[in-house]
Amino acid sequence: MHGDNEPWWFFEDWQDDIVEKYEFEDFYEALKFYKAEWQRLSQVFSDYKSQADFMAAFWVESEQRWCLECEDFLQQYHGLALLEDWHTVKSFSKRPPYDKKSGDFPRNCCKFKGFGC
């Protein structure tokens, strides 16, 4: 995913931000892929916030876009999400290692969408 929002917001049009999609029959194969992609993205982007529900946002502070509606620069995020039937994973309970972050989390967001501000 790539866009103005972190993957956990699930705004009405959140699927429009998807740039790549992979589907797996086996959860552990999907988890293995998620871990590898998480490692790759953490090497590319110095800043990240990762949640226990297998959603992560990666960014570099200089990657922002101007929002005409709210007249402000919006951080651009590269999101990674492991989902079950397009919803957050509920069936896998051993997840504490995935809840981590680096640095300060940007707080600029579109005031018109309202969430996260």
Secondary structure, 3 states (H helix, E strand, C coil): CEECCCHHHCCCCHHHHCCCCCCCCCHHHHHHHHHHHHHHHHHHCCEEEEECCCEEEEECCCCEEEECCCCEEEECEEEEECEECCEECCCCCCCHHHCEEECCCCCCCCCCCCCCC
